[in-house]
């Protein structure tokens, strides 16, 4: 009488054992495929996306472009392990990662193309570890955790606008002493790094192959969906700006600029400790007084998140220009005082819609101009020129 019941039980047990066996085999296979991660990665490694932007929404960009990351989670060719390369890391926010430009048309990629070899014959490699929204708070942690992984000779740092935007968006909630709190510093890690070494991952199940597969799948989906969603967000932000109240008074940025200076000083000190040649770049923007209407229509620049703001208020282009100049001036001043190399991009790029497709992001032409300026600068200094020029 119990035989059918025993058979069902046996079948269920066999099925359960089969599932367990398949899961174990799957985990072993995934562990072999992914391996043990020993690196801090800015982006998920080995991502390859082909993206099409809606026609006519953003001028100055190729409508279909390739966005990919290498084995180290950077944009650019794989990091060269051998010492026969002159290796440069490009650090910054979205104006460094150039998210909506094709892999080959970002300014770091064009710098590598424009300077294929140093005078001593070493091939030049430029890897990009920028990411949207990163501030100098983030760059300090990149210098602490990411930079030591790679033997790089030089580093570009294009920073400033995200520090300014953070201050404008947080208003009275802005905490200039944020990075002095160890808990705050630790809270930044998951936002900055897409992956951290397995030895630092807790709880332990997040080190499993299935977890890594799920994370990789989610990352690819998020990358694709966020890039597609960008254009609709941009349209909405521009509409909010056209309907909103214009603010013409400059906010008090003194505490924020002081924090910016402290953060830069920490980055400079860390670069010296790691023997990395640091080349800073001022932040170019389209903002200026008397902007043509066609340029005004490209902007967003709200106070707070425009989707949830009680009032669609925004700073005028003149105010934003004045704010950005405070940050750029501080960077230039610090570079002069501490004898750090600096390229004043902000004073060298035209402020128009041929160079920028919104407040600060480069069109294809804009990225070409940035690369030309950087390449020309490097060509006048070792290891691309035998003797350095006299600084003014």
ABEGO torsion letter per residue (X at the ends): XAAAAAAAAAAAAAAAAAAAAAAAAAAAAAAAAAEBBABBBABBBGBBBBBBBBBGABBGBBABBBBBBBAAGBBEBBBBABAABBBBBBBEBAAAAGAABBAAABAAAAAAAABABBAAGBBBBBBBABBBGBBAAAAAAAAAAAAAABBBABBBBBBGAAAAAAAAAAEAABBAAAAABAAAAAAAAAAABABBBAAABOBAAAABAAAAAAAAAAAAAAAAAAAAAAAAAAAAAAAAAAABBBBABBBBAAAAAAAAAAAAAAAAAAAAAAGBBBBBBBBBBABBBGBBAAAAAABBGBBEBAAABABBBBBBAAAAAAAAAAAAAAAAAAAAAAGBBBBBAAAABBBBAAABABAABBBAAAAAAAAAAAAAAAAABOAABABBBBBX
